[in-house]
Amino acid sequence: MPMLSSAGENTKRAVTSLTAKVC
């Protein structure tokens, strides 16, 4: 399921961005 993979990557990126912002 490429869609699921894309969503997972997108979420991971968002989390990383949020973490970087918090840090």
N, C-alpha and C positions, 0 to 999 in steps of 0.2 A: 504494500500500500504506500505508494510515493507520497500521497497526501498526508498520511499520518507522519511519515518521516519528516516532511517539510514542516508540519505543525510543531513537531518535537524540536526541530532545529530552531525554529522561530522562537519558541518558548525559551529554549536554552539561551538564545542570544539575548532575549529580553531580560532574563534573570541575570545574565552576566553584566548587562548594561546597568541594571538596577544596583547590583552589588558594587560595580565600579563607582556609580554615583554616590552610593552610601559611603563608600570608603573615601 
